[in-house]
């Protein structure tokens, strides 16, 4: 999945990856606190560290960053698929 690749690119810890997933699902800090069984203060610390690693200032920028990178990845995969189809005569797959 694209999210895991992006998280790997930014060297996010497993906990930061969990937080990122919850943020991308629209969860609030209180929701994250309950889901991960950590204090509200710890949630805020994790999010601050996450923003620093990703070079963003807020949730909106984080979501936009992941959306943009996912879109680029989809487009690249589509281009690979188109190139492969164009290389095959009559749409026949090579064996």
LUMZA-130298 format. One record per atom (N, C-alpha, C): residue number from 1; atom name; x, y, z. Coordinates in Angstrom, 1 decimal. Example, Ala and Ser with C-alpha at 12.3 -4.5 7.8 and 13.67 -1.06 7.14 Angstrom:
<recs>
<rec><num>1</num><atomo>N</atomo><u>13.2</u><v>-5.7</v><w>7.8</w></rec>
<rec><num>1</num><atomo>CA</atomo><u>12.3</u><v>-4.5</v><w>7.8</w></rec>
<rec><num>1</num><atomo>C</atomo><u>13.2</u><v>-3.3</v><w>7.8</w></rec>
<rec><num>2</num><atomo>N</atomo><u>12.8</u><v>-2.2</v><w>7.1</w></rec>
<rec><num>2</num><atomo>CA</atomo><u>13.7</u><v>-1.1</v><w>7.1</w></rec>
<rec><num>2</num><atomo>C</atomo><u>12.9</u><v>0.0</v><w>7.9</w></rec>
</recs>
This chain:
<recs>
<rec><num>1</num><atomo>N</atomo><u>0.8</u><v>-1.2</v><w>0.0</w></rec>
<rec><num>1</num><atomo>CA</atomo><u>0.0</u><v>0.0</v><w>0.0</w></rec>
<rec><num>1</num><atomo>C</atomo><u>0.9</u><v>1.2</v><w>0.0</w></rec>
<rec><num>2</num><atomo>N</atomo><u>0.4</u><v>2.3</v><w>-0.6</w></rec>
<rec><num>2</num><atomo>CA</atomo><u>1.2</u><v>3.5</v><w>-0.7</w></rec>
<rec><num>2</num><atomo>C</atomo><u>1.5</u><v>4.2</v><w>0.6</w></rec>
<rec><num>3</num><atomo>N</atomo><u>0.7</u><v>4.1</v><w>1.6</w></rec>
<rec><num>3</num><atomo>CA</atomo><u>0.9</u><v>4.7</v><w>2.9</w></rec>
<rec><num>3</num><atomo>C</atomo><u>2.1</u><v>4.1</v><w>3.5</w></rec>
<rec><num>4</num><atomo>N</atomo><u>2.3</u><v>2.8</v><w>3.5</w></rec>
<rec><num>4</num><atomo>CA</atomo><u>3.5</u><v>2.2</v><w>4.1</w></rec>
<rec><num>4</num><atomo>C</atomo><u>4.7</u><v>2.6</v><w>3.4</w></rec>
<rec><num>5</num><atomo>N</atomo><u>4.7</u><v>2.8</v><w>2.1</w></rec>
<rec><num>5</num><atomo>CA</atomo><u>5.9</u><v>3.2</v><w>1.3</w></rec>
<rec><num>5</num><atomo>C</atomo><u>6.3</u><v>4.6</v><w>1.7</w></rec>
<rec><num>6</num><atomo>N</atomo><u>5.3</u><v>5.5</v><w>1.9</w></rec>
<rec><num>6</num><atomo>CA</atomo><u>5.5</u><v>6.9</v><w>2.2</w></rec>
<rec><num>6</num><atomo>C</atomo><u>6.1</u><v>6.9</v><w>3.7</w></rec>
<rec><num>7</num><atomo>N</atomo><u>5.5</u><v>6.1</v><w>4.6</w></rec>
<rec><num>7</num><atomo>CA</atomo><u>6.0</u><v>6.1</v><w>5.9</w></rec>
<rec><num>7</num><atomo>C</atomo><u>7.4</u><v>5.6</v><w>6.0</w></rec>
<rec><num>8</num><atomo>N</atomo><u>7.7</u><v>4.7</v><w>5.2</w></rec>
<rec><num>8</num><atomo>CA</atomo><u>9.1</u><v>4.2</v><w>5.1</w></rec>
<rec><num>8</num><atomo>C</atomo><u>10.1</u><v>5.2</v><w>4.6</w></rec>
<rec><num>9</num><atomo>N</atomo><u>9.6</u><v>6.0</v><w>3.6</w></rec>
<rec><num>9</num><atomo>CA</atomo><u>10.4</u><v>7.0</v><w>3.0</w></rec>
<rec><num>9</num><atomo>C</atomo><u>10.8</u><v>8.1</v><w>4.1</w></rec>
<rec><num>10</num><atomo>N</atomo><u>9.9</u><v>8.4</v><w>5.0</w></rec>
<rec><num>10</num><atomo>CA</atomo><u>10.2</u><v>9.4</v><w>6.0</w></rec>
<rec><num>10</num><atomo>C</atomo><u>10.7</u><v>8.8</v><w>7.3</w></rec>
<rec><num>11</num><atomo>N</atomo><u>11.0</u><v>7.5</v><w>7.3</w></rec>
<rec><num>11</num><atomo>CA</atomo><u>11.5</u><v>6.7</v><w>8.5</w></rec>
<rec><num>11</num><atomo>C</atomo><u>10.6</u><v>6.9</v><w>9.7</w></rec>
<rec><num>12</num><atomo>N</atomo><u>9.3</u><v>6.8</v><w>9.5</w></rec>
<rec><num>12</num><atomo>CA</atomo><u>8.4</u><v>6.9</v><w>10.6</w></rec>
<rec><num>12</num><atomo>C</atomo><u>8.4</u><v>5.6</v><w>11.5</w></rec>
<rec><num>13</num><atomo>N</atomo><u>8.4</u><v>5.8</v><w>12.8</w></rec>
<rec><num>13</num><atomo>CA</atomo><u>8.3</u><v>4.6</v><w>13.7</w></rec>
<rec><num>13</num><atomo>C</atomo><u>7.0</u><v>3.9</v><w>13.5</w></rec>
<rec><num>14</num><atomo>N</atomo><u>6.9</u><v>2.7</v><w>14.0</w></rec>
<rec><num>14</num><atomo>CA</atomo><u>5.6</u><v>2.0</v><w>13.9</w></rec>
<rec><num>14</num><atomo>C</atomo><u>4.5</u><v>2.8</v><w>14.6</w></rec>
<rec><num>15</num><atomo>N</atomo><u>4.8</u><v>3.5</v><w>15.8</w></rec>
<rec><num>15</num><atomo>CA</atomo><u>3.7</u><v>4.3</v><w>16.5</w></rec>
<rec><num>15</num><atomo>C</atomo><u>3.4</u><v>5.5</v><w>15.6</w></rec>
<rec><num>16</num><atomo>N</atomo><u>4.3</u><v>6.1</v><w>15.0</w></rec>
<rec><num>16</num><atomo>CA</atomo><u>4.0</u><v>7.3</v><w>14.1</w></rec>
<rec><num>16</num><atomo>C</atomo><u>3.2</u><v>6.8</v><w>12.9</w></rec>
<rec><num>17</num><atomo>N</atomo><u>3.5</u><v>5.6</v><w>12.4</w></rec>
<rec><num>17</num><atomo>CA</atomo><u>2.7</u><v>5.1</v><w>11.3</w></rec>
<rec><num>17</num><atomo>C</atomo><u>1.2</u><v>4.9</v><w>11.8</w></rec>
<rec><num>18</num><atomo>N</atomo><u>1.0</u><v>4.3</v><w>13.0</w></rec>
<rec><num>18</num><atomo>CA</atomo><u>-0.3</u><v>4.2</v><w>13.5</w></rec>
<rec><num>18</num><atomo>C</atomo><u>-1.0</u><v>5.5</v><w>13.6</w></rec>
<rec><num>19</num><atomo>N</atomo><u>-0.3</u><v>6.5</v><w>14.2</w></rec>
<rec><num>19</num><atomo>CA</atomo><u>-0.9</u><v>7.8</v><w>14.3</w></rec>
<rec><num>19</num><atomo>C</atomo><u>-1.3</u><v>8.4</v><w>13.0</w></rec>
<rec><num>20</num><atomo>N</atomo><u>-0.4</u><v>8.2</v><w>12.0</w></rec>
<rec><num>20</num><atomo>CA</atomo><u>-0.6</u><v>8.8</v><w>10.7</w></rec>
<rec><num>20</num><atomo>C</atomo><u>-1.9</u><v>8.1</v><w>10.1</w></rec>
<rec><num>21</num><atomo>N</atomo><u>-2.0</u><v>6.8</v><w>10.2</w></rec>
<rec><num>21</num><atomo>CA</atomo><u>-3.2</u><v>6.1</v><w>9.8</w></rec>
<rec><num>21</num><atomo>C</atomo><u>-4.5</u><v>6.7</v><w>10.4</w></rec>
<rec><num>22</num><atomo>N</atomo><u>-4.4</u><v>6.9</v><w>11.7</w></rec>
<rec><num>22</num><atomo>CA</atomo><u>-5.6</u><v>7.4</v><w>12.4</w></rec>
<rec><num>22</num><atomo>C</atomo><u>-5.9</u><v>8.9</v><w>12.0</w></rec>
<rec><num>23</num><atomo>N</atomo><u>-4.9</u><v>9.7</v><w>11.8</w></rec>
<rec><num>23</num><atomo>CA</atomo><u>-5.1</u><v>11.0</v><w>11.3</w></rec>
<rec><num>23</num><atomo>C</atomo><u>-5.7</u><v>11.0</v><w>9.9</w></rec>
<rec><num>24</num><atomo>N</atomo><u>-5.2</u><v>10.2</v><w>9.1</w></rec>
<rec><num>24</num><atomo>CA</atomo><u>-5.7</u><v>10.1</v><w>7.7</w></rec>
<rec><num>24</num><atomo>C</atomo><u>-7.2</u><v>9.6</v><w>7.7</w></rec>
<rec><num>25</num><atomo>N</atomo><u>-7.6</u><v>8.9</v><w>8.7</w></rec>
<rec><num>25</num><atomo>CA</atomo><u>-9.0</u><v>8.5</v><w>8.9</w></rec>
<rec><num>25</num><atomo>C</atomo><u>-9.9</u><v>9.5</v><w>9.5</w></rec>
<rec><num>26</num><atomo>N</atomo><u>-9.3</u><v>10.7</v><w>9.8</w></rec>
<rec><num>26</num><atomo>CA</atomo><u>-10.0</u><v>11.8</v><w>10.4</w></rec>
<rec><num>26</num><atomo>C</atomo><u>-10.2</u><v>11.8</v><w>11.9</w></rec>
<rec><num>27</num><atomo>N</atomo><u>-9.4</u><v>11.0</v><w>12.6</w></rec>
<rec><num>27</num><atomo>CA</atomo><u>-9.6</u><v>10.8</v><w>14.1</w></rec>
<rec><num>27</num><atomo>C</atomo><u>-9.0</u><v>12.1</v><w>14.8</w></rec>
<rec><num>28</num><atomo>N</atomo><u>-9.7</u><v>12.4</v><w>15.8</w></rec>
<rec><num>28</num><atomo>CA</atomo><u>-9.2</u><v>13.6</v><w>16.7</w></rec>
<rec><num>28</num><atomo>C</atomo><u>-8.1</u><v>13.1</v><w>17.6</w></rec>
<rec><num>29</num><atomo>N</atomo><u>-7.5</u><v>14.0</v><w>18.3</w></rec>
<rec><num>29</num><atomo>CA</atomo><u>-6.5</u><v>13.6</v><w>19.3</w></rec>
<rec><num>29</num><atomo>C</atomo><u>-7.1</u><v>12.8</v><w>20.4</w></rec>
<rec><num>30</num><atomo>N</atomo><u>-8.4</u><v>13.1</v><w>20.8</w></rec>
<rec><num>30</num><atomo>CA</atomo><u>-9.1</u><v>12.3</v><w>21.8</w></rec>
<rec><num>30</num><atomo>C</atomo><u>-9.3</u><v>10.9</v><w>21.3</w></rec>
<rec><num>31</num><atomo>N</atomo><u>-9.7</u><v>10.8</v><w>20.1</w></rec>
<rec><num>31</num><atomo>CA</atomo><u>-10.0</u><v>9.5</v><w>19.5</w></rec>
<rec><num>31</num><atomo>C</atomo><u>-8.7</u><v>8.7</v><w>19.4</w></rec>
<rec><num>32</num><atomo>N</atomo><u>-7.6</u><v>9.3</v><w>19.1</w></rec>
<rec><num>32</num><atomo>CA</atomo><u>-6.3</u><v>8.6</v><w>19.0</w></rec>
<rec><num>32</num><atomo>C</atomo><u>-5.9</u><v>8.2</v><w>20.4</w></rec>
<rec><num>33</num><atomo>N</atomo><u>-6.1</u><v>9.0</v><w>21.4</w></rec>
<rec><num>33</num><atomo>CA</atomo><u>-5.8</u><v>8.7</v><w>22.8</w></rec>
<rec><num>33</num><atomo>C</atomo><u>-6.5</u><v>7.4</v><w>23.2</w></rec>
<rec><num>34</num><atomo>N</atomo><u>-7.8</u><v>7.3</v><w>22.9</w></rec>
<rec><num>34</num><atomo>CA</atomo><u>-8.6</u><v>6.1</v><w>23.3</w></rec>
<rec><num>34</num><atomo>C</atomo><u>-8.1</u><v>4.9</v><w>22.5</w></rec>
<rec><num>35</num><atomo>N</atomo><u>-7.9</u><v>5.1</v><w>21.2</w></rec>
<rec><num>35</num><atomo>CA</atomo><u>-7.6</u><v>4.0</v><w>20.3</w></rec>
<rec><num>35</num><atomo>C</atomo><u>-6.2</u><v>3.3</v><w>20.7</w></rec>
<rec><num>36</num><atomo>N</atomo><u>-5.3</u><v>4.2</v><w>21.0</w></rec>
<rec><num>36</num><atomo>CA</atomo><u>-3.9</u><v>3.7</v><w>21.3</w></rec>
<rec><num>36</num><atomo>C</atomo><u>-3.6</u><v>3.5</v><w>22.8</w></rec>
<rec><num>37</num><atomo>N</atomo><u>-4.6</u><v>3.9</v><w>23.6</w></rec>
<rec><num>37</num><atomo>CA</atomo><u>-4.4</u><v>3.7</v><w>25.1</w></rec>
<rec><num>37</num><atomo>C</atomo><u>-3.2</u><v>4.5</v><w>25.6</w></rec>
<rec><num>38</num><atomo>N</atomo><u>-3.1</u><v>5.7</v><w>25.2</w></rec>
<rec><num>38</num><atomo>CA</atomo><u>-2.0</u><v>6.6</v><w>25.6</w></rec>
<rec><num>38</num><atomo>C</atomo><u>-2.6</u><v>7.9</v><w>26.1</w></rec>
<rec><num>39</num><atomo>N</atomo><u>-1.8</u><v>8.7</v><w>26.8</w></rec>
<rec><num>39</num><atomo>CA</atomo><u>-2.4</u><v>9.9</v><w>27.3</w></rec>
<rec><num>39</num><atomo>C</atomo><u>-2.5</u><v>11.0</v><w>26.2</w></rec>
<rec><num>40</num><atomo>N</atomo><u>-3.4</u><v>11.9</v><w>26.5</w></rec>
<rec><num>40</num><atomo>CA</atomo><u>-3.6</u><v>13.0</v><w>25.5</w></rec>
<rec><num>40</num><atomo>C</atomo><u>-2.2</u><v>13.8</v><w>25.3</w></rec>
<rec><num>41</num><atomo>N</atomo><u>-1.5</u><v>14.0</v><w>26.3</w></rec>
<rec><num>41</num><atomo>CA</atomo><u>-0.2</u><v>14.6</v><w>26.2</w></rec>
<rec><num>41</num><atomo>C</atomo><u>0.8</u><v>13.8</v><w>25.3</w></rec>
<rec><num>42</num><atomo>N</atomo><u>0.8</u><v>12.5</v><w>25.4</w></rec>
<rec><num>42</num><atomo>CA</atomo><u>1.6</u><v>11.7</v><w>24.6</w></rec>
<rec><num>42</num><atomo>C</atomo><u>1.2</u><v>11.7</v><w>23.1</w></rec>
<rec><num>43</num><atomo>N</atomo><u>-0.1</u><v>11.8</v><w>22.9</w></rec>
<rec><num>43</num><atomo>CA</atomo><u>-0.6</u><v>12.0</v><w>21.5</w></rec>
<rec><num>43</num><atomo>C</atomo><u>-0.1</u><v>13.2</v><w>20.9</w></rec>
<rec><num>44</num><atomo>N</atomo><u>-0.2</u><v>14.3</v><w>21.7</w></rec>
<rec><num>44</num><atomo>CA</atomo><u>0.3</u><v>15.6</v><w>21.2</w></rec>
<rec><num>44</num><atomo>C</atomo><u>1.8</u><v>15.6</v><w>20.9</w></rec>
<rec><num>45</num><atomo>N</atomo><u>2.6</u><v>14.9</v><w>21.8</w></rec>
<rec><num>45</num><atomo>CA</atomo><u>4.0</u><v>14.8</v><w>21.5</w></rec>
<rec><num>45</num><atomo>C</atomo><u>4.3</u><v>14.0</v><w>20.3</w></rec>
<rec><num>46</num><atomo>N</atomo><u>3.6</u><v>12.9</v><w>20.1</w></rec>
<rec><num>46</num><atomo>CA</atomo><u>3.8</u><v>12.0</v><w>18.9</w></rec>
<rec><num>46</num><atomo>C</atomo><u>3.5</u><v>12.8</v><w>17.6</w></rec>
<rec><num>47</num><atomo>N</atomo><u>2.4</u><v>13.6</v><w>17.7</w></rec>
<rec><num>47</num><atomo>CA</atomo><u>2.0</u><v>14.4</v><w>16.5</w></rec>
<rec><num>47</num><atomo>C</atomo><u>3.0</u><v>15.5</v><w>16.2</w></rec>
<rec><num>48</num><atomo>N</atomo><u>3.5</u><v>16.1</v><w>17.2</w></rec>
<rec><num>48</num><atomo>CA</atomo><u>4.5</u><v>17.1</v><w>17.0</w></rec>
<rec><num>48</num><atomo>C</atomo><u>5.7</u><v>16.5</v><w>16.3</w></rec>
<rec><num>49</num><atomo>N</atomo><u>6.2</u><v>15.4</v><w>16.8</w></rec>
<rec><num>49</num><atomo>CA</atomo><u>7.4</u><v>14.7</v><w>16.2</w></rec>
<rec><num>49</num><atomo>C</atomo><u>7.0</u><v>14.3</v><w>14.8</w></rec>
<rec><num>50</num><atomo>N</atomo><u>5.8</u><v>13.8</v><w>14.6</w></rec>
<rec><num>50</num><atomo>CA</atomo><u>5.4</u><v>13.4</v><w>13.2</w></rec>
<rec><num>50</num><atomo>C</atomo><u>5.4</u><v>14.6</v><w>12.3</w></rec>
<rec><num>51</num><atomo>N</atomo><u>4.9</u><v>15.7</v><w>12.7</w></rec>
<rec><num>51</num><atomo>CA</atomo><u>4.9</u><v>16.9</v><w>11.9</w></rec>
<rec><num>51</num><atomo>C</atomo><u>6.3</u><v>17.4</v><w>11.5</w></rec>
<rec><num>52</num><atomo>N</atomo><u>7.2</u><v>17.3</v><w>12.5</w></rec>
<rec><num>52</num><atomo>CA</atomo><u>8.6</u><v>17.6</v><w>12.2</w></rec>
<rec><num>52</num><atomo>C</atomo><u>9.3</u><v>16.7</v><w>11.2</w></rec>
<rec><num>53</num><atomo>N</atomo><u>9.0</u><v>15.4</v><w>11.3</w></rec>
<rec><num>53</num><atomo>CA</atomo><u>9.6</u><v>14.5</v><w>10.4</w></rec>
<rec><num>53</num><atomo>C</atomo><u>9.1</u><v>14.7</v><w>9.0</w></rec>
<rec><num>54</num><atomo>N</atomo><u>7.8</u><v>15.0</v><w>8.9</w></rec>
<rec><num>54</num><atomo>CA</atomo><u>7.2</u><v>15.2</v><w>7.6</w></rec>
<rec><num>54</num><atomo>C</atomo><u>7.3</u><v>16.6</v><w>7.0</w></rec>
<rec><num>55</num><atomo>N</atomo><u>7.7</u><v>17.5</v><w>7.8</w></rec>
<rec><num>55</num><atomo>CA</atomo><u>7.9</u><v>18.9</v><w>7.3</w></rec>
<rec><num>55</num><atomo>C</atomo><u>6.5</u><v>19.6</v><w>7.1</w></rec>
<rec><num>56</num><atomo>N</atomo><u>5.5</u><v>19.2</v><w>8.0</w></rec>
<rec><num>56</num><atomo>CA</atomo><u>4.2</u><v>19.9</v><w>7.9</w></rec>
<rec><num>56</num><atomo>C</atomo><u>3.9</u><v>20.6</v><w>9.2</w></rec>
<rec><num>57</num><atomo>N</atomo><u>2.9</u><v>21.4</v><w>9.1</w></rec>
<rec><num>57</num><atomo>CA</atomo><u>2.5</u><v>22.2</v><w>10.3</w></rec>
<rec><num>57</num><atomo>C</atomo><u>1.2</u><v>21.8</v><w>11.0</w></rec>
<rec><num>58</num><atomo>N</atomo><u>0.4</u><v>21.1</v><w>10.2</w></rec>
<rec><num>58</num><atomo>CA</atomo><u>-0.9</u><v>20.7</v><w>10.7</w></rec>
<rec><num>58</num><atomo>C</atomo><u>-1.5</u><v>19.5</v><w>10.0</w></rec>
<rec><num>59</num><atomo>N</atomo><u>-2.6</u><v>19.1</v><w>10.5</w></rec>
<rec><num>59</num><atomo>CA</atomo><u>-3.3</u><v>17.9</v><w>9.9</w></rec>
<rec><num>59</num><atomo>C</atomo><u>-3.6</u><v>18.1</v><w>8.4</w></rec>
<rec><num>60</num><atomo>N</atomo><u>-4.0</u><v>19.2</v><w>8.1</w></rec>
<rec><num>60</num><atomo>CA</atomo><u>-4.4</u><v>19.5</v><w>6.7</w></rec>
<rec><num>60</num><atomo>C</atomo><u>-3.2</u><v>19.2</v><w>5.8</w></rec>
<rec><num>61</num><atomo>N</atomo><u>-2.1</u><v>19.8</v><w>6.2</w></rec>
<rec><num>61</num><atomo>CA</atomo><u>-0.8</u><v>19.6</v><w>5.4</w></rec>
<rec><num>61</num><atomo>C</atomo><u>-0.4</u><v>18.1</v><w>5.3</w></rec>
<rec><num>62</num><atomo>N</atomo><u>-0.6</u><v>17.4</v><w>6.5</w></rec>
<rec><num>62</num><atomo>CA</atomo><u>-0.2</u><v>16.0</v><w>6.5</w></rec>
<rec><num>62</num><atomo>C</atomo><u>-1.1</u><v>15.2</v><w>5.6</w></rec>
<rec><num>63</num><atomo>N</atomo><u>-2.4</u><v>15.4</v><w>5.6</w></rec>
<rec><num>63</num><atomo>CA</atomo><u>-3.3</u><v>14.8</v><w>4.7</w></rec>
<rec><num>63</num><atomo>C</atomo><u>-3.0</u><v>15.1</v><w>3.3</w></rec>
<rec><num>64</num><atomo>N</atomo><u>-2.8</u><v>16.4</v><w>3.0</w></rec>
<rec><num>64</num><atomo>CA</atomo><u>-2.5</u><v>16.8</v><w>1.6</w></rec>
<rec><num>64</num><atomo>C</atomo><u>-1.2</u><v>16.1</v><w>1.1</w></rec>
<rec><num>65</num><atomo>N</atomo><u>-0.2</u><v>16.0</v><w>2.0</w></rec>
<rec><num>65</num><atomo>CA</atomo><u>1.1</u><v>15.4</v><w>1.6</w></rec>
<rec><num>65</num><atomo>C</atomo><u>0.8</u><v>13.9</v><w>1.2</w></rec>
<rec><num>66</num><atomo>N</atomo><u>0.1</u><v>13.2</v><w>2.0</w></rec>
<rec><num>66</num><atomo>CA</atomo><u>-0.1</u><v>11.8</v><w>1.7</w></rec>
<rec><num>66</num><atomo>C</atomo><u>-1.0</u><v>11.6</v><w>0.5</w></rec>
<rec><num>67</num><atomo>N</atomo><u>-2.0</u><v>12.5</v><w>0.4</w></rec>
<rec><num>67</num><atomo>CA</atomo><u>-2.9</u><v>12.4</v><w>-0.8</w></rec>
<rec><num>67</num><atomo>C</atomo><u>-2.1</u><v>12.7</v><w>-2.1</w></rec>
<rec><num>68</num><atomo>N</atomo><u>-1.2</u><v>13.7</v><w>-2.1</w></rec>
<rec><num>68</num><atomo>CA</atomo><u>-0.4</u><v>14.0</v><w>-3.2</w></rec>
<rec><num>68</num><atomo>C</atomo><u>0.5</u><v>12.9</v><w>-3.6</w></rec>
<rec><num>69</num><atomo>N</atomo><u>1.2</u><v>12.3</v><w>-2.6</w></rec>
<rec><num>69</num><atomo>CA</atomo><u>2.1</u><v>11.3</v><w>-2.9</w></rec>
<rec><num>69</num><atomo>C</atomo><u>1.4</u><v>10.0</v><w>-3.4</w></rec>
<rec><num>70</num><atomo>N</atomo><u>0.2</u><v>9.7</v><w>-2.8</w></rec>
<rec><num>70</num><atomo>CA</atomo><u>-0.5</u><v>8.6</v><w>-3.3</w></rec>
<rec><num>70</num><atomo>C</atomo><u>-1.0</u><v>8.8</v><w>-4.7</w></rec>
<rec><num>71</num><atomo>N</atomo><u>-1.4</u><v>10.0</v><w>-5.0</w></rec>
<rec><num>71</num><atomo>CA</atomo><u>-1.8</u><v>10.3</v><w>-6.4</w></rec>
<rec><num>71</num><atomo>C</atomo><u>-0.7</u><v>10.1</v><w>-7.4</w></rec>
<rec><num>72</num><atomo>N</atomo><u>0.5</u><v>10.6</v><w>-7.0</w></rec>
<rec><num>72</num><atomo>CA</atomo><u>1.6</u><v>10.5</v><w>-7.9</w></rec>
<rec><num>72</num><atomo>C</atomo><u>2.0</u><v>9.0</v><w>-8.1</w></rec>
<rec><num>73</num><atomo>N</atomo><u>1.9</u><v>8.2</v><w>-7.1</w></rec>
<rec><num>73</num><atomo>CA</atomo><u>2.2</u><v>6.8</v><w>-7.2</w></rec>
<rec><num>73</num><atomo>C</atomo><u>1.2</u><v>6.1</v><w>-8.1</w></rec>
<rec><num>74</num><atomo>N</atomo><u>-0.1</u><v>6.4</v><w>-7.9</w></rec>
<rec><num>74</num><atomo>CA</atomo><u>-1.2</u><v>5.9</v><w>-8.8</w></rec>
<rec><num>74</num><atomo>C</atomo><u>-0.9</u><v>6.2</v><w>-10.3</w></rec>
<rec><num>75</num><atomo>N</atomo><u>-0.5</u><v>7.5</v><w>-10.5</w></rec>
<rec><num>75</num><atomo>CA</atomo><u>-0.3</u><v>7.9</v><w>-11.9</w></rec>
<rec><num>75</num><atomo>C</atomo><u>0.9</u><v>7.2</v><w>-12.5</w></rec>
<rec><num>76</num><atomo>N</atomo><u>2.0</u><v>7.0</v><w>-11.7</w></rec>
<rec><num>76</num><atomo>CA</atomo><u>3.1</u><v>6.2</v><w>-12.1</w></rec>
<rec><num>76</num><atomo>C</atomo><u>2.8</u><v>4.8</v><w>-12.5</w></rec>
<rec><num>77</num><atomo>N</atomo><u>2.0</u><v>4.2</v><w>-11.6</w></rec>
<rec><num>77</num><atomo>CA</atomo><u>1.6</u><v>2.8</v><w>-11.9</w></rec>
<rec><num>77</num><atomo>C</atomo><u>0.7</u><v>2.7</v><w>-13.1</w></rec>
<rec><num>78</num><atomo>N</atomo><u>-0.2</u><v>3.7</v><w>-13.3</w></rec>
<rec><num>78</num><atomo>CA</atomo><u>-1.0</u><v>3.7</v><w>-14.5</w></rec>
<rec><num>78</num><atomo>C</atomo><u>-0.1</u><v>3.9</v><w>-15.8</w></rec>
<rec><num>79</num><atomo>N</atomo><u>0.9</u><v>4.7</v><w>-15.7</w></rec>
<rec><num>79</num><atomo>CA</atomo><u>1.8</u><v>4.9</v><w>-16.8</w></rec>
<rec><num>79</num><atomo>C</atomo><u>2.5</u><v>3.6</v><w>-17.2</w></rec>
<rec><num>80</num><atomo>N</atomo><u>3.0</u><v>2.9</v><w>-16.2</w></rec>
<rec><num>80</num><atomo>CA</atomo><u>3.6</u><v>1.6</v><w>-16.4</w></rec>
<rec><num>80</num><atomo>C</atomo><u>2.7</u><v>0.7</v><w>-17.1</w></rec>
<rec><num>81</num><atomo>N</atomo><u>1.5</u><v>0.6</v><w>-16.6</w></rec>
<rec><num>81</num><atomo>CA</atomo><u>0.5</u><v>-0.3</v><w>-17.2</w></rec>
<rec><num>81</num><atomo>C</atomo><u>0.2</u><v>0.1</v><w>-18.7</w></rec>
<rec><num>82</num><atomo>N</atomo><u>0.1</u><v>1.4</v><w>-19.0</w></rec>
<rec><num>82</num><atomo>CA</atomo><u>-0.1</u><v>1.9</v><w>-20.3</w></rec>
<rec><num>82</num><atomo>C</atomo><u>1.1</u><v>1.5</v><w>-21.2</w></rec>
<rec><num>83</num><atomo>N</atomo><u>2.3</u><v>1.7</v><w>-20.7</w></rec>
<rec><num>83</num><atomo>CA</atomo><u>3.5</u><v>1.4</v><w>-21.5</w></rec>
<rec><num>83</num><atomo>C</atomo><u>3.5</u><v>-0.1</v><w>-21.8</w></rec>
<rec><num>84</num><atomo>N</atomo><u>3.2</u><v>-0.9</v><w>-20.8</w></rec>
<rec><num>84</num><atomo>CA</atomo><u>3.2</u><v>-2.4</v><w>-21.0</w></rec>
<rec><num>84</num><atomo>C</atomo><u>2.2</u><v>-2.8</v><w>-22.1</w></rec>
<rec><num>85</num><atomo>N</atomo><u>1.0</u><v>-2.2</v><w>-22.0</w></rec>
<rec><num>85</num><atomo>CA</atomo><u>-0.1</u><v>-2.5</v><w>-23.0</w></rec>
<rec><num>85</num><atomo>C</atomo><u>0.3</u><v>-2.1</v><w>-24.4</w></rec>
<rec><num>86</num><atomo>N</atomo><u>1.0</u><v>-0.9</v><w>-24.5</w></rec>
<rec><num>86</num><atomo>CA</atomo><u>1.4</u><v>-0.4</v><w>-25.8</w></rec>
<rec><num>86</num><atomo>C</atomo><u>2.5</u><v>-1.3</v><w>-26.4</w></rec>
<rec><num>87</num><atomo>N</atomo><u>3.3</u><v>-2.0</v><w>-25.6</w></rec>
<rec><num>87</num><atomo>CA</atomo><u>4.4</u><v>-2.8</v><w>-26.1</w></rec>
<rec><num>87</num><atomo>C</atomo><u>3.9</u><v>-4.1</v><w>-26.6</w></rec>
<rec><num>88</num><atomo>N</atomo><u>2.7</u><v>-4.6</v><w>-26.2</w></rec>
<rec><num>88</num><atomo>CA</atomo><u>2.2</u><v>-5.9</v><w>-26.6</w></rec>
<rec><num>88</num><atomo>C</atomo><u>1.4</u><v>-5.7</v><w>-27.9</w></rec>
<rec><num>89</num><atomo>N</atomo><u>1.7</u><v>-6.5</v><w>-28.9</w></rec>
<rec><num>89</num><atomo>CA</atomo><u>1.0</u><v>-6.5</v><w>-30.1</w></rec>
<rec><num>89</num><atomo>C</atomo><u>-0.4</u><v>-7.1</v><w>-29.9</w></rec>
<rec><num>90</num><atomo>N</atomo><u>-1.4</u><v>-6.4</v><w>-30.4</w></rec>
<rec><num>90</num><atomo>CA</atomo><u>-2.8</u><v>-6.9</v><w>-30.3</w></rec>
<rec><num>90</num><atomo>C</atomo><u>-3.3</u><v>-7.2</v><w>-28.9</w></rec>
<rec><num>91</num><atomo>N</atomo><u>-2.6</u><v>-6.6</v><w>-27.9</w></rec>
<rec><num>91</num><atomo>CA</atomo><u>-3.0</u><v>-6.8</v><w>-26.5</w></rec>
<rec><num>91</num><atomo>C</atomo><u>-2.7</u><v>-8.2</v><w>-26.0</w></rec>
<rec><num>92</num><atomo>N</atomo><u>-1.9</u><v>-9.0</v><w>-26.7</w></rec>
<rec><num>92</num><atomo>CA</atomo><u>-1.5</u><v>-10.3</v><w>-26.3</w></rec>
<rec><num>92</num><atomo>C</atomo><u>-0.4</u><v>-10.2</v><w>-25.3</w></rec>
<rec><num>93</num><atomo>N</atomo><u>-0.5</u><v>-10.9</v><w>-24.2</w></rec>
<rec><num>93</num><atomo>CA</atomo><u>0.6</u><v>-10.9</v><w>-23.2</w></rec>
<rec><num>93</num><atomo>C</atomo><u>1.7</u><v>-11.8</v><w>-23.6</w></rec>
<rec><num>94</num><atomo>N</atomo><u>2.9</u><v>-11.4</v><w>-23.4</w></rec>
<rec><num>94</num><atomo>CA</atomo><u>4.0</u><v>-12.3</v><w>-23.7</w></rec>
<rec><num>94</num><atomo>C</atomo><u>4.0</u><v>-13.4</v><w>-22.7</w></rec>
<rec><num>95</num><atomo>N</atomo><u>4.5</u><v>-14.6</v><w>-23.1</w></rec>
<rec><num>95</num><atomo>CA</atomo><u>4.5</u><v>-15.8</v><w>-22.1</w></rec>
<rec><num>95</num><atomo>C</atomo><u>5.8</u><v>-15.9</v><w>-21.4</w></rec>
</recs>
